[in-house]
Amino acid sequence: MVKCFDDLEFRKLYDGVQCILEFGNSFELSIVQHGGSYGSKQGLYEIAVFENGRQKIMPGITENYDTVKGYLSKEDVTSIIKKMISMTGVSGIIT
């Protein structure tokens, strides 16, 4: 079970990496860092939340106008993982 950034296992995606966490049957959190992601040039990460396979605005995690959030440090990603656990009631599982 994933509870923080250090628990993540990344796979290759484009010229970078991605980890997808599943929270229950409905929600997924995609964490990426590659040439096209927001903040990658600074060594930072970008996330997107999916509900039932569709990208979603997630209050408290993404902004009200966007389905992705970038320029995130490892600590920021840990905070988002903890919020997802709190919102869904389950720990993340790497898919």
C-alpha positions as a Markdown table, in Angstrom:
| # | Residue | x | y | z |
|---|---|---|---|---|
| 1 | Met | 0.0 | 0.0 | 0.0 |
| 2 | Val | 1.3 | 3.4 | -1.0 |
| 3 | Lys | 1.2 | 6.2 | 1.7 |
| 4 | Cys | 4.0 | 8.5 | 0.5 |
| 5 | Phe | 6.2 | 9.4 | -2.4 |
| 6 | Asp | 9.0 | 7.0 | -1.2 |
| 7 | Asp | 6.5 | 4.1 | -1.7 |
| 8 | Leu | 6.0 | 4.8 | -5.4 |
| 9 | Glu | 7.4 | 2.6 | -8.2 |
| 10 | Phe | 7.8 | 4.5 | -11.5 |
| 11 | Arg | 7.7 | 3.0 | -15.0 |
| 12 | Lys | 9.1 | 4.5 | -18.1 |
| 13 | Leu | 6.8 | 6.9 | -20.0 |
| 14 | Tyr | 8.0 | 8.9 | -23.0 |
| 15 | Asp | 11.3 | 10.4 | -21.9 |
| 16 | Gly | 10.5 | 10.2 | -18.2 |
| 17 | Val | 8.4 | 8.2 | -15.7 |
| 18 | Gln | 4.9 | 7.6 | -14.5 |
| 19 | Cys | 3.3 | 5.9 | -11.5 |
| 20 | Ile | -0.5 | 5.2 | -11.3 |
| 21 | Leu | -2.1 | 4.6 | -8.0 |
| 22 | Glu | -5.6 | 3.1 | -7.7 |
| 23 | Phe | -7.8 | 4.2 | -4.8 |
| 24 | Gly | -10.7 | 1.8 | -4.5 |
| 25 | Asn | -12.7 | 0.9 | -7.6 |
| 26 | Ser | -13.3 | 4.4 | -8.9 |
| 27 | Phe | -10.2 | 6.7 | -8.5 |
| 28 | Glu | -6.7 | 6.8 | -9.9 |
| 29 | Leu | -3.9 | 9.2 | -9.4 |
| 30 | Ser | -1.3 | 9.5 | -12.2 |
| 31 | Ile | 2.0 | 11.0 | -11.1 |
| 32 | Val | 4.4 | 11.9 | -14.0 |
| 33 | Gln | 7.7 | 13.5 | -14.8 |
| 34 | His | 8.6 | 13.8 | -18.5 |
| 35 | Gly | 9.6 | 16.4 | -21.1 |
| 36 | Gly | 6.0 | 17.5 | -21.5 |
| 37 | Ser | 4.9 | 17.6 | -17.9 |
| 38 | Tyr | 4.6 | 20.8 | -15.9 |
| 39 | Gly | 7.8 | 21.3 | -13.8 |
| 40 | Ser | 9.9 | 18.5 | -15.3 |
| 41 | Lys | 12.7 | 20.8 | -16.2 |
| 42 | Gln | 13.0 | 21.7 | -12.5 |
| 43 | Gly | 12.9 | 18.0 | -11.4 |
| 44 | Leu | 9.3 | 18.4 | -10.3 |
| 45 | Tyr | 6.2 | 16.3 | -10.9 |
| 46 | Glu | 2.7 | 16.6 | -12.4 |
| 47 | Ile | -0.5 | 14.8 | -11.2 |
| 48 | Ala | -3.9 | 14.1 | -12.7 |
| 49 | Val | -6.9 | 12.5 | -11.0 |
| 50 | Phe | -9.2 | 10.0 | -12.8 |
| 51 | Glu | -12.6 | 8.8 | -11.8 |
| 52 | Asn | -13.9 | 5.8 | -13.7 |
| 53 | Gly | -11.2 | 6.3 | -16.4 |
| 54 | Arg | -12.0 | 10.0 | -17.0 |
| 55 | Gln | -9.8 | 12.9 | -16.0 |
| 56 | Lys | -11.5 | 14.8 | -13.2 |
| 57 | Ile | -11.3 | 18.1 | -11.3 |
| 58 | Met | -10.7 | 17.1 | -7.7 |
| 59 | Pro | -11.5 | 19.9 | -5.2 |
| 60 | Gly | -8.7 | 20.2 | -2.7 |
| 61 | Ile | -6.2 | 18.5 | -5.1 |
| 62 | Thr | -6.5 | 20.2 | -8.5 |
| 63 | Glu | -7.6 | 23.7 | -9.2 |
| 64 | Asn | -11.3 | 24.4 | -10.0 |
| 65 | Tyr | -10.4 | 25.1 | -13.7 |
| 66 | Asp | -7.9 | 22.2 | -14.4 |
| 67 | Thr | -7.7 | 18.5 | -14.2 |
| 68 | Val | -3.9 | 18.4 | -13.8 |
| 69 | Lys | -1.5 | 20.0 | -11.2 |
| 70 | Gly | 2.1 | 20.5 | -11.9 |
| 71 | Tyr | 5.3 | 21.9 | -10.4 |
| 72 | Leu | 5.0 | 19.5 | -7.4 |
| 73 | Ser | 7.8 | 18.5 | -5.1 |
| 74 | Lys | 8.1 | 15.0 | -3.6 |
| 75 | Glu | 6.6 | 16.4 | -0.5 |
| 76 | Asp | 3.7 | 17.9 | -2.4 |
| 77 | Val | 3.0 | 14.5 | -4.0 |
| 78 | Thr | 3.0 | 12.9 | -0.6 |
| 79 | Ser | 0.4 | 15.5 | 0.6 |
| 80 | Ile | -1.8 | 14.7 | -2.4 |
| 81 | Ile | -1.5 | 10.9 | -1.8 |
| 82 | Lys | -2.6 | 11.5 | 1.8 |
| 83 | Lys | -5.5 | 13.7 | 0.7 |
| 84 | Met | -6.6 | 10.9 | -1.8 |
| 85 | Ile | -6.5 | 8.4 | 1.1 |
| 86 | Ser | -8.6 | 10.7 | 3.2 |
| 87 | Met | -11.1 | 11.4 | 0.5 |
| 88 | Thr | -11.5 | 7.8 | -0.7 |
| 89 | Gly | -11.0 | 5.9 | 2.6 |
| 90 | Val | -8.4 | 3.5 | 1.1 |
| 91 | Ser | -4.6 | 3.5 | 0.6 |
| 92 | Gly | -3.3 | 3.7 | -2.9 |
| 93 | Ile | -2.3 | 0.5 | -4.8 |
| 94 | Ile | 0.2 | 0.7 | -7.7 |
| 95 | Thr | -1.4 | -0.5 | -10.9 |
